[in-house]
Structure formats: structure tokens, C-alpha cells
Amino acid sequence: MSVASSASTAPRLRRLVWALLAAAFVAELWVVGAPIWIIRPFRAQSPRALSLALALRTAGPRIALPAAAIVILCAAGLWIASPGAGRRRWLRRSSLGLLIVLAAAGAGLARANYFEWLFHPVADPGFIPAAQAKIKPGDIVLDVGLGGQAKAYPVLEMAYHHLVNDRLAGVPIVATY
């Protein structure tokens, strides 16, 4: 192999490694980010979108870890073979370092139940008599009646939790919307 042919192979190989790195990063971003985007609170969600989010959450761990490994290996190889000097090299290496951190974080998030962080039940709700409640006209409340007793839960207070554990007429209940 001549020197000229070997010199033209290196840039092609670098472009191929960058393309592989980008494809793996986009795949990981998709399986981790799409469910977060689809299942965000206070917006309409179609059954089809929720099915997609669930499928991505299920497949996420099997896709994110290999994708992160590809990103990390490609970034490490590009880091070592990073040509040039000065500011341009620093910028390229900083970008590669950021991609490595994001890929590792994505692989971890794919295995975490981040929805539990947002949507956990209110374990010990506080209540006041209805006469003292400061509910404005137009506020939405969730009312529950059981055994001649009733309670109302303001939706604004439930907010991200969507759940409240309580007892009504001596029976444990979970009120949700």
C-alpha cells in the first residue's frame, strides 16, 4: 500500500467512525428520550403513542447499553486519533467527552424507572374541613364517596403525583385521575 493510499484511508475511516458514533447516539437518544417526551404530564397522549413509549421502555435497556458501548469505543478511538492542535482539537475532544458522559447517562436512565421519580403517591396527605378549603370557582377536584363519607382532592394539589393514598370510611383507598 502506498503512502498516498494510506493517507486517504484515514479520513474515510474517521468519517465512518463518526457516522457509527452518531447512529449509536441517536438510537440511544431515541429509546431513552422518546418515552420521556411522550409520557410527559398535562398533555394529551394517544393509545398509539403510549404503546410506542412502552415498547421503547421495554426495549430500551437492550438497545441503550450496546449503543452506549459503541459511542464510548468510537469516541475513545477518535479521541486518541484526534488530529490537529490547539483550539480545534480541544473543541473536538470536549465534544467527544460530552458524548461519552451522555451515552453513559443514557444507558443508566434506560434501566431506571424515572417515571417513579415524578409520579409517586402522596403517602401522608393532610386534610382540612371543607369549610376551610380555599378552592376557587373552576378548580377541578376529584371527589370520592364511600360508606356515607366523602373527601375531595384538588387536582392542582395532586399535580405530578396523580395519586393519593388515604382512608375513607376505614377503608384504604388510592384516589387517582
MDTraj code that builds the backbone (N, CA, C; nanometers):
import mdtraj as md
import numpy as np

residues = "MET SER VAL ALA SER SER ALA SER THR ALA PRO ARG LEU ARG ARG LEU VAL TRP ALA LEU LEU ALA ALA ALA PHE VAL ALA GLU LEU TRP VAL VAL GLY ALA PRO ILE TRP ILE ILE ARG PRO PHE ARG ALA GLN SER PRO ARG ALA LEU SER LEU ALA LEU ALA LEU ARG THR ALA GLY PRO ARG ILE ALA LEU PRO ALA ALA ALA ILE VAL ILE LEU CYS ALA ALA GLY LEU TRP ILE ALA SER PRO GLY ALA GLY ARG ARG ARG TRP LEU ARG ARG SER SER LEU GLY LEU LEU ILE VAL LEU ALA ALA ALA GLY ALA GLY LEU ALA ARG ALA ASN TYR PHE GLU TRP LEU PHE HIS PRO VAL ALA ASP PRO GLY PHE ILE PRO ALA ALA GLN ALA LYS ILE LYS PRO GLY ASP ILE VAL LEU ASP VAL GLY LEU GLY GLY GLN ALA LYS ALA TYR PRO VAL LEU GLU MET ALA TYR HIS HIS LEU VAL ASN ASP ARG LEU ALA GLY VAL PRO ILE VAL ALA THR TYR".split()
xyz = np.array([
    [0.0850, -0.1171, 0.0000],
    [0.0000, 0.0000, 0.0000],
    [0.0890, 0.1225, 0.0000],
    [0.0575, 0.2157, -0.0837],
    [0.1398, 0.3359, -0.0937],
    [0.1024, 0.4339, 0.0172],
    [0.1898, 0.5310, 0.0373],
    [0.1671, 0.6334, 0.1395],
    [0.0431, 0.7148, 0.1052],
    [0.0218, 0.7447, -0.0228],
    [-0.0937, 0.8244, -0.0657],
    [-0.2238, 0.7496, -0.0369],
    [-0.2252, 0.6196, -0.0632],
    [-0.3475, 0.5424, -0.0398],
    [-0.3750, 0.5293, 0.1094],
    [-0.2723, 0.5148, 0.1910],
    [-0.2913, 0.5055, 0.3349],
    [-0.3367, 0.6393, 0.3918],
    [-0.2896, 0.7494, 0.3362],
    [-0.3302, 0.8824, 0.3833],
    [-0.4768, 0.9092, 0.3508],
    [-0.5267, 0.8572, 0.2377],
    [-0.6670, 0.8807, 0.2029],
    [-0.7610, 0.7863, 0.2772],
    [-0.7089, 0.6765, 0.3304],
    [-0.7909, 0.5821, 0.4060],
    [-0.8244, 0.6365, 0.5447],
    [-0.7320, 0.7068, 0.6071],
    [-0.7519, 0.7576, 0.7439],
    [-0.8726, 0.8516, 0.7529],
    [-0.8871, 0.9510, 0.6658],
    [-1.0057, 1.0373, 0.6763],
    [-1.1359, 0.9611, 0.6506],
    [-1.1334, 0.8657, 0.5576],
    [-1.2536, 0.7847, 0.5325],
    [-1.2903, 0.7020, 0.6550],
    [-1.1917, 0.6447, 0.7178],
    [-1.2153, 0.5652, 0.8381],
    [-1.2692, 0.6534, 0.9501],
    [-1.2120, 0.7737, 0.9656],
    [-1.2626, 0.8665, 1.0682],
    [-1.4084, 0.9028, 1.0412],
    [-1.4432, 0.9296, 0.9154],
    [-1.5832, 0.9618, 0.8812],
    [-1.6751, 0.8438, 0.9125],
    [-1.6291, 0.7228, 0.8849],
    [-1.7083, 0.6038, 0.9145],
    [-1.7294, 0.5887, 1.0655],
    [-1.6242, 0.6113, 1.1436],
    [-1.6345, 0.6010, 1.2896],
    [-1.7287, 0.7097, 1.3426],
    [-1.7185, 0.8330, 1.2880],
    [-1.8107, 0.9399, 1.3291],
    [-1.9559, 0.9023, 1.2949],
    [-1.9774, 0.8441, 1.1785],
    [-2.1132, 0.8043, 1.1387],
    [-2.1669, 0.6947, 1.2316],
    [-2.0831, 0.5975, 1.2660],
    [-2.1234, 0.4911, 1.3578],
    [-2.1544, 0.5494, 1.4958],
    [-2.0693, 0.6386, 1.5422],
    [-2.0910, 0.7046, 1.6709],
    [-2.2245, 0.7805, 1.6690],
    [-2.2505, 0.8564, 1.5643],
    [-2.3752, 0.9341, 1.5537],
    [-2.4970, 0.8431, 1.5502],
    [-2.4912, 0.7352, 1.4742],
    [-2.6051, 0.6423, 1.4649],
    [-2.6336, 0.5774, 1.6008],
    [-2.5289, 0.5351, 1.6707],
    [-2.5482, 0.4726, 1.8014],
    [-2.6028, 0.5734, 1.9019],
    [-2.5541, 0.6975, 1.8966],
    [-2.6014, 0.8005, 1.9889],
    [-2.7482, 0.8337, 1.9630],
    [-2.7871, 0.8446, 1.8365],
    [-2.9271, 0.8736, 1.8022],
    [-3.0176, 0.7581, 1.8462],
    [-2.9725, 0.6341, 1.8284],
    [-3.0519, 0.5186, 1.8720],
    [-3.0733, 0.5225, 2.0230],
    [-2.9680, 0.5511, 2.0966],
    [-2.9799, 0.5587, 2.2424],
    [-3.0680, 0.6761, 2.2842],
    [-3.0518, 0.7884, 2.2196],
    [-3.1348, 0.9055, 2.2486],
    [-3.2819, 0.8754, 2.2226],
    [-3.3097, 0.8010, 2.1165],
    [-3.4475, 0.7664, 2.0810],
    [-3.5114, 0.6765, 2.1868],
    [-3.4420, 0.5680, 2.2277],
    [-3.5045, 0.4736, 2.3216],
    [-3.5153, 0.5309, 2.4619],
    [-3.4311, 0.6282, 2.4963],
    [-3.4400, 0.6898, 2.6285],
    [-3.5271, 0.8155, 2.6238],
    [-3.5093, 0.8973, 2.5218],
    [-3.5770, 1.0268, 2.5169],
    [-3.7215, 1.0236, 2.4704],
    [-3.7544, 0.9365, 2.3771],
    [-3.8919, 0.9334, 2.3244],
    [-3.9958, 0.9007, 2.4321],
    [-3.9738, 0.8001, 2.5181],
    [-4.0735, 0.7756, 2.6231],
    [-4.0889, 0.8945, 2.7187],
    [-3.9783, 0.9615, 2.7495],
    [-3.9857, 1.0796, 2.8365],
    [-4.0701, 1.1875, 2.7688],
    [-4.0492, 1.2085, 2.6412],
    [-4.1231, 1.3096, 2.5658],
    [-4.2710, 1.2732, 2.5526],
    [-4.2991, 1.1477, 2.5250],
    [-4.4379, 1.1042, 2.5038],
    [-4.5171, 1.1065, 2.6338],
    [-4.4582, 1.0564, 2.7422],
    [-4.5308, 1.0426, 2.8685],
    [-4.4965, 1.1590, 2.9603],
    [-4.5160, 1.2788, 2.9128],
    [-4.4978, 1.3936, 3.0000],
    [-4.6347, 1.4409, 3.0463],
    [-4.6407, 1.4959, 3.1655],
    [-4.7712, 1.5277, 3.2236],
    [-4.8413, 1.6454, 3.1567],
    [-4.9714, 1.6479, 3.1775],
    [-5.0575, 1.7586, 3.1377],
    [-5.0633, 1.7798, 2.9872],
    [-5.0642, 1.6728, 2.9113],
    [-5.0855, 1.6821, 2.7670],
    [-5.1546, 1.5553, 2.7207],
    [-5.2263, 1.5690, 2.6110],
    [-5.2985, 1.4531, 2.5570],
    [-5.1998, 1.3483, 2.5069],
    [-5.2340, 1.2228, 2.5294],
    [-5.1498, 1.1113, 2.4855],
    [-5.2398, 1.0093, 2.4178],
    [-5.2057, 0.9732, 2.2972],
    [-5.2863, 0.8761, 2.2244],
    [-5.2460, 0.7341, 2.2650],
    [-5.3374, 0.6390, 2.2496],
    [-5.3014, 0.4991, 2.2803],
    [-5.1831, 0.4512, 2.1961],
    [-5.1776, 0.4952, 2.0720],
    [-5.0664, 0.4529, 1.9840],
    [-4.9323, 0.5068, 2.0360],
    [-4.9310, 0.6337, 2.0772],
    [-4.8073, 0.6924, 2.1298],
    [-4.7663, 0.6252, 2.2596],
    [-4.8637, 0.5962, 2.3464],
    [-4.8314, 0.5288, 2.4714],
    [-4.7799, 0.3866, 2.4473],
    [-4.8343, 0.3188, 2.3472],
    [-4.7843, 0.1851, 2.3112],
    [-4.6397, 0.1933, 2.2637],
    [-4.6102, 0.2959, 2.1828],
    [-4.4730, 0.3158, 2.1365],
    [-4.3805, 0.3426, 2.2547],
    [-4.4230, 0.4290, 2.3463],
    [-4.3409, 0.4610, 2.4635],
    [-4.3141, 0.3360, 2.5465],
    [-4.4162, 0.2540, 2.5667],
    [-4.3985, 0.1307, 2.6441],
    [-4.3038, 0.0340, 2.5726],
    [-4.3186, 0.0223, 2.4422],
    [-4.2294, -0.0667, 2.3658],
    [-4.0844, -0.0173, 2.3751],
    [-4.0647, 0.1132, 2.3660],
    [-3.9291, 0.1677, 2.3767],
    [-3.8732, 0.1501, 2.5178],
    [-3.9571, 0.1672, 2.6202],
    [-3.9127, 0.1462, 2.7582],
    [-3.8726, 0.0003, 2.7797],
    [-3.9468, -0.0927, 2.7166],
    [-3.9163, -0.2350, 2.7305],
    [-3.7865, -0.2704, 2.6582],
    [-3.7704, -0.2177, 2.5378],
    [-3.6512, -0.2485, 2.4576],
    [-3.5312, -0.1627, 2.4965],
    [-3.5552, -0.0536, 2.5653],
    [-3.4504, 0.0428, 2.5980],
    [-3.3235, -0.0153, 2.6570],
    [-3.3329, -0.0946, 2.7638],
    [-3.2100, -0.1481, 2.8226],
    [-3.1293, -0.2361, 2.7269],
    [-3.1992, -0.3111, 2.6405],
    [-3.1281, -0.3987, 2.5460],
    [-3.0637, -0.3192, 2.4332],
    [-3.1129, -0.1990, 2.4067],
    [-3.0575, -0.1173, 2.2989],
    [-2.9577, -0.0152, 2.3529],
    [-2.9895, 0.0459, 2.4662],
    [-2.9080, 0.1561, 2.5175],
    [-2.7670, 0.1141, 2.5579],
    [-2.7528, -0.0017, 2.6217],
    [-2.6194, -0.0425, 2.6664],
    [-2.5241, -0.0696, 2.5493],
    [-2.5647, -0.1501, 2.4494],
    [-2.4745, -0.1676, 2.3346],
    [-2.4502, -0.0362, 2.2589],
    [-2.5534, 0.0472, 2.2478],
    [-2.5355, 0.1756, 2.1795],
    [-2.4361, 0.2629, 2.2558],
    [-2.4468, 0.2644, 2.3881],
    [-2.3523, 0.3422, 2.4694],
    [-2.2105, 0.2875, 2.4545],
    [-2.1983, 0.1556, 2.4505],
    [-2.0648, 0.0956, 2.4333],
    [-2.0049, 0.1362, 2.2993],
    [-2.0868, 0.1370, 2.1948],
    [-2.0382, 0.1788, 2.0619],
    [-1.9965, 0.3247, 2.0653],
    [-2.0784, 0.4104, 2.1263],
    [-2.0445, 0.5529, 2.1365],
    [-1.9125, 0.5706, 2.2102],
    [-1.8988, 0.5023, 2.3235],
    [-1.7778, 0.5179, 2.4052],
    [-1.6540, 0.4673, 2.3314],
    [-1.6649, 0.3523, 2.2664],
    [-1.5494, 0.2983, 2.1925],
    [-1.5120, 0.3879, 2.0750],
    [-1.6122, 0.4312, 1.9993],
    [-1.5842, 0.5198, 1.8855],
    [-1.5250, 0.6522, 1.9327],
    [-1.5826, 0.7095, 2.0382],
    [-1.5331, 0.8371, 2.0900],
    [-1.3903, 0.8228, 2.1425],
    [-1.3627, 0.7112, 2.2111],
    [-1.2268, 0.6890, 2.2615],
    [-1.1273, 0.6770, 2.1460],
    [-1.1667, 0.6046, 2.0417],
    [-1.0781, 0.5920, 1.9251],
    [-1.0553, 0.7264, 1.8563],
    [-1.1612, 0.8054, 1.8428],
    [-1.1470, 0.9367, 1.7810],
    [-1.0664, 1.0312, 1.8698],
    [-1.0799, 1.0161, 1.9997],
    [-1.0048, 1.0982, 2.0945],
    [-0.8544, 1.0738, 2.0756],
    [-0.8185, 0.9458, 2.0717],
    [-0.6770, 0.9092, 2.0593],
    [-0.6218, 0.9544, 1.9246],
    [-0.7006, 0.9362, 1.8199],
    [-0.6536, 0.9698, 1.6846],
    [-0.6870, 1.1128, 1.6456],
    [-0.7227, 1.1957, 1.7418],
    [-0.7651, 1.3322, 1.7129],
    [-0.6513, 1.4132, 1.6513],
    [-0.6669, 1.4493, 1.5233],
    [-0.5601, 1.5248, 1.4574],
    [-0.5680, 1.6731, 1.4942],
    [-0.4668, 1.7445, 1.4538],
    [-0.4662, 1.8887, 1.4744],
    [-0.4138, 1.9252, 1.6113],
    [-0.4186, 2.0519, 1.6386],
    [-0.3699, 2.1017, 1.7665],
    [-0.4497, 2.2243, 1.8041],
    [-0.4308, 2.2663, 1.9244],
    [-0.4893, 2.3915, 1.9693],
    [-0.6390, 2.3852, 1.9939],
    [-0.7047, 2.4952, 1.9594],
    [-0.8461, 2.5142, 1.9908],
    [-0.9373, 2.4129, 1.9224],
    [-0.9074, 2.3827, 1.7997],
    [-0.9914, 2.2873, 1.7258],
    [-0.9867, 2.1471, 1.7881],
    [-0.8685, 2.1047, 1.8260],
    [-0.8534, 1.9736, 1.8898],
    [-0.9237, 1.9726, 2.0254],
    [-0.9114, 2.0838, 2.1012],
    [-0.9770, 2.0947, 2.2306],
    [-1.1287, 2.0855, 2.2145],
    [-1.1825, 2.1528, 2.1145],
    [-1.3265, 2.1502, 2.0897],
    [-1.3726, 2.0089, 2.0527],
    [-1.2973, 1.9411, 1.9665],
    [-1.3317, 1.8041, 1.9254],
    [-1.3272, 1.7102, 2.0457],
    [-1.2230, 1.7214, 2.1259],
    [-1.2113, 1.6333, 2.2434],
    [-1.3180, 1.6647, 2.3479],
    [-1.3535, 1.7898, 2.3650],
    [-1.4611, 1.8259, 2.4579],
    [-1.5932, 1.7670, 2.4116],
    [-1.6195, 1.7731, 2.2810],
    [-1.7423, 1.7157, 2.2258],
    [-1.7452, 1.5652, 2.2461],
    [-1.6322, 1.5002, 2.2235],
    [-1.6250, 1.3554, 2.2436],
    [-1.6451, 1.3192, 2.3909],
    [-1.5863, 1.3980, 2.4802],
    [-1.6053, 1.3735, 2.6235],
    [-1.7510, 1.3897, 2.6643],
    [-1.8179, 1.4925, 2.6107],
    [-1.9597, 1.5135, 2.6396],
    [-2.0439, 1.3973, 2.5867],
    [-2.0133, 1.3487, 2.4680],
    [-2.0858, 1.2339, 2.4132],
    [-2.0683, 1.1096, 2.4998],
    [-1.9483, 1.0898, 2.5522],
    [-1.9228, 0.9750, 2.6402],
    [-2.0085, 0.9866, 2.7665],
    [-2.0114, 1.1041, 2.8272],
    [-2.0900, 1.1237, 2.9502],
    [-2.2386, 1.1046, 2.9219],
    [-2.2883, 1.1625, 2.8119],
    [-2.4300, 1.1489, 2.7775],
    [-2.4667, 1.0041, 2.7459],
    [-2.3782, 0.9322, 2.6785],
    [-2.4057, 0.7918, 2.6457],
    [-2.4116, 0.7072, 2.7723],
    [-2.3198, 0.7303, 2.8643],
    [-2.3215, 0.6556, 2.9909],
    [-2.4474, 0.6891, 3.0714],
    [-2.4853, 0.8166, 3.0746],
    [-2.6070, 0.8576, 3.1467],
    [-2.7308, 0.7950, 3.0823],
    [-2.7351, 0.7913, 2.9501],
    [-2.8485, 0.7311, 2.8798],
    [-2.8614, 0.5830, 2.9090],
    [-2.7480, 0.5127, 2.9154],
    [-2.7523, 0.3700, 2.9481],
    [-2.8055, 0.3488, 3.0895],
    [-2.7706, 0.4386, 3.1805],
    [-2.8235, 0.4293, 3.3169],
    [-2.9714, 0.4626, 3.3223],
    [-3.0127, 0.5680, 3.2529],
    [-3.1542, 0.6073, 3.2513],
    [-3.2427, 0.5012, 3.1887],
    [-3.1915, 0.4275, 3.0918],
    [-3.2706, 0.3227, 3.0278],
    [-3.3068, 0.2126, 3.1274],
    [-3.2282, 0.1997, 3.2336],
    [-3.2532, 0.0966, 3.3345],
    [-3.3238, 0.1516, 3.4581],
    [-3.3436, 0.2822, 3.4638],
    [-3.4075, 0.3448, 3.5804],
    [-3.5557, 0.3657, 3.5535],
    [-3.6329, 0.3668, 3.6578],
    [-3.7753, 0.3979, 3.6440],
    [-3.7938, 0.5453, 3.6771],
    [-3.7588, 0.6318, 3.5815],
    [-3.7637, 0.7756, 3.6056],
    [-3.9059, 0.8274, 3.6188],
    [-4.0060, 0.7519, 3.5745],
    [-4.1441, 0.7946, 3.5946],
    [-4.1824, 0.7865, 3.7417],
    [-4.1220, 0.6949, 3.8153],
    [-4.1468, 0.6856, 3.9594],
    [-4.0986, 0.8112, 4.0294],
    [-3.9955, 0.8747, 3.9774],
    [-3.9441, 0.9966, 4.0392],
    [-4.0480, 1.1082, 4.0305],
    [-4.1234, 1.1103, 3.9222],
    [-4.2247, 1.2149, 3.9030],
    [-4.3596, 1.1767, 3.9617],
    [-4.4011, 1.0534, 3.9398],
    [-4.5370, 1.0123, 3.9709],
    [-4.5419, 0.9190, 4.0914],
    [-4.4992, 0.9655, 4.2041],
    [-4.5095, 0.8831, 4.3242],
    [-4.6299, 0.9306, 4.4060],
    [-4.6922, 0.8389, 4.4783],
    [-4.8120, 0.8774, 4.5526],
    [-4.7792, 0.9668, 4.6719],
    [-4.8743, 1.0506, 4.7091],
    [-4.8621, 1.1295, 4.8309],
    [-4.8911, 1.0327, 4.9456],
    [-4.7913, 1.0005, 5.0238],
    [-4.8047, 0.8961, 5.1254],
    [-4.8846, 0.9417, 5.2470],
    [-4.8674, 1.0650, 5.2878],
    [-4.9330, 1.1125, 5.4094],
    [-5.0023, 1.2457, 5.3801],
    [-5.1167, 1.2409, 5.3151],
    [-5.1830, 1.3656, 5.2781],
    [-5.2401, 1.4363, 5.4010],
    [-5.2403, 1.5675, 5.3962],
    [-5.3007, 1.6462, 5.5026],
    [-5.4380, 1.6940, 5.4571],
    [-5.5335, 1.6973, 5.5495],
    [-5.6695, 1.7351, 5.5132],
    [-5.7197, 1.8435, 5.6062],
    [-5.8099, 1.9249, 5.5541],
    [-5.8772, 2.0280, 5.6325],
    [-6.0266, 2.0164, 5.6059],
    [-6.1080, 2.0673, 5.6966],
    [-6.2524, 2.0647, 5.6715],
    [-6.2872, 2.1450, 5.5459],
    [-6.3928, 2.1028, 5.4773],
    [-6.4333, 2.1665, 5.3517],
    [-6.4584, 2.3161, 5.3691],
    [-6.5105, 2.3569, 5.4850],
    [-6.5406, 2.4987, 5.5079],
    [-6.4139, 2.5837, 5.5079],
    [-6.2981, 2.5241, 5.5398],
    [-6.1720, 2.5984, 5.5437],
    [-6.0954, 2.5903, 5.4113],
    [-6.1399, 2.5079, 5.3218],
    [-6.0682, 2.4874, 5.1954],
    [-6.0761, 2.6124, 5.1089],
    [-5.9675, 2.6455, 5.0466],
    [-5.9620, 2.7618, 4.9582],
    [-5.9611, 2.7133, 4.8134],
    [-6.0783, 2.6719, 4.7691],
    [-6.0926, 2.6229, 4.6325],
    [-6.1672, 2.7301, 4.5537],
    [-6.1058, 2.7747, 4.4450],
    [-6.1660, 2.8795, 4.3620],
    [-6.2673, 2.8191, 4.2661],
    [-6.3632, 2.8999, 4.2240],
    [-6.4555, 2.8508, 4.1205],
    [-6.3751, 2.8108, 3.9963],
    [-6.4070, 2.6975, 3.9425],
    [-6.3358, 2.6483, 3.8247],
    [-6.2232, 2.5515, 3.8576],
    [-6.1804, 2.5461, 3.9862],
    [-6.0788, 2.4479, 4.0237],
    [-6.1380, 2.3078, 4.0093],
    [-6.0578, 2.2169, 3.9643],
    [-6.1032, 2.0791, 3.9454],
    [-6.0668, 1.9994, 4.0700],
    [-6.1652, 1.9244, 4.1211],
    [-6.1400, 1.8375, 4.2356],
    [-6.1820, 1.6956, 4.2005],
    [-6.1174, 1.6023, 4.2623],
    [-6.1539, 1.4616, 4.2498],
    [-6.2272, 1.4268, 4.3788],
    [-6.3545, 1.3900, 4.3659],
    [-6.4289, 1.3566, 4.4872],
    [-6.4542, 1.2069, 4.4933],
    [-6.4444, 1.1560, 4.6171],
    [-6.4623, 1.0137, 4.6410],
    [-6.5601, 0.9986, 4.7572],
    [-6.6586, 0.9124, 4.7401],
    [-6.7539, 0.8849, 4.8467],
    [-6.7584, 0.7364, 4.8752],
    [-6.7676, 0.7034, 5.0061],
    [-6.7717, 0.5631, 5.0461],
    [-6.8318, 0.5548, 5.1867],
    [-6.9302, 0.4702, 5.2047],
    [-6.9882, 0.4473, 5.3366],
    [-7.0435, 0.5722, 5.4026],
    [-7.1018, 0.6611, 5.3250],
    [-7.1597, 0.7829, 5.3809],
    [-7.0586, 0.8927, 5.4082],
    [-6.9329, 0.8693, 5.3797],
    [-6.8297, 0.9724, 5.3961],
    [-6.7811, 1.0158, 5.2580],
    [-6.7280, 1.1366, 5.2513],
    [-6.6771, 1.1874, 5.1240],
    [-6.5543, 1.2746, 5.1476],
    [-6.4653, 1.2741, 5.0515],
    [-6.3472, 1.3611, 5.0532],
    [-6.3269, 1.4144, 4.9120],
    [-6.2662, 1.5324, 4.9059],
    [-6.2336, 1.5928, 4.7763],
    [-6.0838, 1.6219, 4.7729],
    [-6.0220, 1.5898, 4.6616],
    [-5.8782, 1.6103, 4.6436],
    [-5.8585, 1.7090, 4.5283],
    [-5.8060, 1.8301, 4.5557],
    [-5.7827, 1.9259, 4.4479],
    [-5.6766, 1.8716, 4.3510],
    [-5.7087, 1.8735, 4.2235],
    [-5.6166, 1.8209, 4.1224],
    [-5.4865, 1.9012, 4.1214],
    [-5.4939, 2.0323, 4.1434],
    [-5.3710, 2.1123, 4.1473],
    [-5.2776, 2.0675, 4.2592],
    [-5.3339, 2.0209, 4.3702],
    [-5.2509, 1.9713, 4.4799],
    [-5.1916, 1.8339, 4.4466],
    [-5.2653, 1.7558, 4.3691],
    [-5.2158, 1.6229, 4.3313],
    [-5.1092, 1.6345, 4.2231],
    [-5.1212, 1.7357, 4.1381],
    [-5.0279, 1.7707, 4.0312],
    [-4.9550, 1.6528, 3.9698],
    [-4.8247, 1.6468, 3.9885],
    [-4.7451, 1.5439, 3.9233],
    [-4.7654, 1.4055, 3.9829],
    [-4.8181, 1.4000, 4.1031],
    [-4.8317, 1.2708, 4.1695],
    [-4.9415, 1.1849, 4.1064],
    [-5.0525, 1.2459, 4.0727],
    [-5.1669, 1.1750, 4.0137],
    [-5.2284, 1.0725, 4.1082],
    [-5.1719, 1.0537, 4.2254],
    [-5.2194, 0.9531, 4.3208],
    [-5.2193, 1.0110, 4.4607],
    [-5.3123, 0.9648, 4.5433],
    [-5.3073, 0.9945, 4.6854],
    [-5.3573, 0.8714, 4.7603],
    [-5.2774, 0.8258, 4.8562],
    [-5.3170, 0.7142, 4.9426],
    [-5.3913, 0.7728, 5.0614],
    [-5.5053, 0.7171, 5.0924],
    [-5.5868, 0.7712, 5.2004],
    [-5.6746, 0.6601, 5.2570],
    [-5.7512, 0.6944, 5.3603],
    [-5.8511, 0.6040, 5.4168],
    [-5.9840, 0.6773, 5.4142],
    [-6.0869, 0.6055, 5.3747],
    [-6.2218, 0.6626, 5.3709],
    [-6.3157, 0.5585, 5.4282],
    [-6.3900, 0.5951, 5.5311],
    [-6.4811, 0.5034, 5.5993],
    [-6.4058, 0.3800, 5.6497],
    [-6.2792, 0.4029, 5.6917],
    [-6.1988, 0.2944, 5.7451],
    [-6.1377, 0.2023, 5.6409],
    [-6.1569, 0.2345, 5.5119],
    [-6.1072, 0.1504, 5.4035],
    [-5.9893, 0.2208, 5.3344],
    [-5.8750, 0.1536, 5.3171],
    [-5.7651, 0.2165, 5.2432],
    [-5.8051, 0.2352, 5.0965],
    [-5.7788, 0.3541, 5.0430],
    [-5.8100, 0.3822, 4.9022],
    [-5.6907, 0.4483, 4.8354],
    [-5.6893, 0.4427, 4.7057],
    [-5.5966, 0.5195, 4.6248],
    [-5.6819, 0.6003, 4.5285],
    [-5.6781, 0.7315, 4.5438],
    [-5.7522, 0.8183, 4.4534],
    [-5.6563, 0.8632, 4.3438],
    [-5.7014, 0.8545, 4.2213],
    [-5.6152, 0.8907, 4.1080],
    [-5.6999, 0.9485, 3.9957],
    [-5.6346, 1.0151, 3.9063],
    [-5.7005, 1.0664, 3.7868],
    [-5.6147, 1.0427, 3.6666],
])
top = md.Topology()
chain = top.add_chain()
for i, resn in enumerate(residues, 1):
    res = top.add_residue(resn, chain, resSeq=i)
    for name in ("N", "CA", "C"):
        top.add_atom(name, md.element.get_by_symbol(name[0]), res)
traj = md.Trajectory(xyz[None], top)
